[in-house]
């Protein structure tokens, strides 16, 4: 049971923050689009769901797309790798985009990077790959929550194909055409 002093301290702190009108935002739950500056938003292009993305050229923009749009491109390729990239991830399983591109170039794979959220500083620094960075289109899915966006996007991308049970830990999805052939935690 809490002591009276501890309880009084907690109540005082809560009252102080409520008086100031402060809100506490939990980082990591939402994709961060609403926090981008007006200038940063000019580098994000949210595509209409009917637009093909297969012929996009690297213009250093970030493209908001649907899983179906990416699936269409995958169907036109022999082997592709879809990297579920978290810009601020520092896990041993997260690699620089340049390293992922080198891996794919050596193997003859097409690389598609799908960012889980926006961090424009990191995205701009790492956007040196052959194809523009993609992200789940929050307007198309009417959603800003990272988990809900990811579930809806992957549901379309996988087109009913099951992921291994531990799928939330896999960042690398390998496709032969539009068929998932492997899912891995780490690339190397």
C-alpha positions in Angstrom: 0.0 0.0 0.0 1.2 3.5 -0.9 2.2 5.9 1.9 0.3 9.2 2.2 3.3 11.2 1.2 3.8 9.2 -2.0 0.1 9.4 -2.9 0.1 13.2 -2.2 3.2 13.6 -4.4 1.6 11.7 -7.3 -1.6 13.7 -7.0 0.3 17.0 -6.9 2.3 16.1 -10.1 -0.9 15.0 -11.9 -2.7 18.2 -10.9 0.3 20.3 -12.0 0.4 18.8 -15.5 -3.4 18.9 -15.9 -3.3 22.6 -14.9 -0.7 23.3 -17.6 -2.8 21.5 -20.1 0.0 19.1 -20.9 -0.6 16.0 -22.8 1.7 13.1 -22.8 2.3 11.6 -26.2 3.5 8.0 -26.4 6.1 7.8 -29.2 5.9 4.6 -31.2 2.2 4.1 -31.4 1.5 6.3 -34.4 3.2 6.7 -37.7 4.3 10.3 -37.0 2.8 11.9 -40.2 0.9 14.5 -38.2 4.1 15.6 -36.5 5.9 16.4 -39.8 6.5 20.0 -40.7 4.8 21.4 -43.8 8.1 21.3 -45.6 8.6 17.6 -44.6 5.1 16.7 -45.9 6.1 18.0 -49.3 8.5 15.0 -49.5 5.7 12.5 -48.8 3.5 11.6 -51.7 0.3 9.7 -50.8 -0.7 7.9 -53.9 -4.2 7.0 -55.1 -4.8 3.3 -54.7 -5.2 2.9 -58.4 -1.9 4.3 -59.3 0.9 1.9 -60.2 4.1 2.2 -58.3 6.1 -0.2 -60.4 7.7 2.5 -62.6 8.6 4.9 -59.8 12.1 6.3 -60.1 14.3 7.2 -57.1 13.5 10.9 -56.5 14.2 10.8 -52.8 10.5 11.2 -51.9 8.6 8.9 -49.6 5.6 7.2 -51.1 2.5 6.2 -49.2 1.1 3.1 -50.9 -1.2 0.2 -50.3 -0.2 -3.5 -50.0 -2.0 -4.2 -53.2 0.1 -1.7 -55.1 3.3 -3.3 -53.8 1.9 -6.8 -54.6 1.3 -5.7 -58.2 5.0 -4.8 -58.5 6.2 -8.0 -56.8 4.2 -10.0 -59.4 6.3 -8.4 -62.2 9.6 -9.5 -60.6 11.4 -12.8 -60.2 12.7 -12.4 -56.7 12.1 -9.5 -54.3 12.8 -8.6 -50.8 10.4 -6.4 -48.8 12.2 -4.9 -45.8 9.9 -3.9 -42.9 12.1 -1.0 -41.8 11.9 0.9 -38.6 14.2 4.0 -39.0 15.2 4.2 -35.3 15.6 0.5 -34.8 19.0 -0.4 -33.3 18.5 -4.1 -33.0 21.0 -6.4 -34.5 18.4 -7.4 -37.1 17.9 -3.9 -38.4 20.5 -2.9 -41.1 21.3 0.2 -43.0 19.4 0.6 -46.2 22.6 0.7 -48.2 23.7 -2.7 -46.7 20.3 -4.1 -47.6 20.6 -2.7 -51.2 24.1 -4.2 -51.5 22.8 -7.6 -50.4 19.9 -7.4 -52.9 22.1 -6.2 -55.8 24.5 -9.1 -55.3 21.7 -11.6 -55.2 19.7 -10.1 -58.1 16.7 -9.2 -55.9 14.5 -6.2 -56.2 14.4 -4.3 -52.9 11.3 -2.6 -51.5 11.7 -0.8 -48.2 8.5 -0.1 -46.3 9.0 2.2 -43.4 6.9 1.7 -40.3 6.8 5.3 -39.4 8.2 8.7 -40.4 11.6 10.0 -39.1 12.6 12.4 -41.9 16.1 13.0 -40.7 16.9 9.3 -40.8 14.9 8.6 -43.9 16.6 11.4 -45.9 20.0 10.2 -44.8 19.4 6.6 -45.8 17.3 7.1 -48.9 20.1 6.1 -51.2 18.6 2.8 -52.5 17.5 2.1 -56.0 13.7 2.4 -55.4 12.0 5.1 -53.2 11.1 4.3 -49.6 7.5 3.3 -49.2 5.2 3.5 -46.3 1.6 2.3 -45.7 -0.7 5.0 -46.9 -2.6 6.2 -43.9 -5.2 8.0 -46.0 -6.0 4.9 -47.9 -6.3 2.8 -44.7 -7.8 5.7 -42.7 -5.4 4.9 -39.9 -2.4 6.3 -38.1 -1.6 3.5 -35.6 1.5 1.7 -36.6 0.2 -1.8 -35.7 -3.1 -1.3 -37.4 -1.5 0.1 -40.5 1.0 -2.7 -40.6 -1.7 -5.4 -40.2 -3.9 -3.9 -43.0 -0.9 -3.4 -45.3 0.5 -6.9 -44.8 -2.9 -8.4 -45.1 -3.1 -7.1 -48.7 0.5 -7.7 -49.4 0.4 -11.3 -48.4 -2.9 -11.9 -50.1 -4.0 -14.7 -47.7 -0.6 -16.3 -47.4 0.3 -17.1 -43.8 3.4 -15.8 -42.1 5.2 -18.0 -39.6 3.8 -17.9 -36.0 6.5 -15.4 -34.9 5.8 -13.0 -37.8 5.9 -9.9 -35.6 9.6 -10.4 -35.3 10.3 -10.8 -39.0 11.6 -7.8 -40.9 12.6 -9.4 -44.2 10.0 -10.9 -46.5 11.2 -12.8 -49.6 9.0 -13.1 -52.6 9.1 -15.1 -55.8 6.8 -13.0 -58.0 3.8 -12.3 -55.7 4.3 -15.5 -53.6 5.9 -15.3 -50.2 8.7 -17.8 -50.1 10.5 -16.9 -46.9 10.5 -14.6 -43.8 13.5 -13.9 -41.8 14.4 -11.9 -38.6 17.8 -11.0 -39.8 19.3 -10.5 -43.2 22.9 -11.7 -42.5 
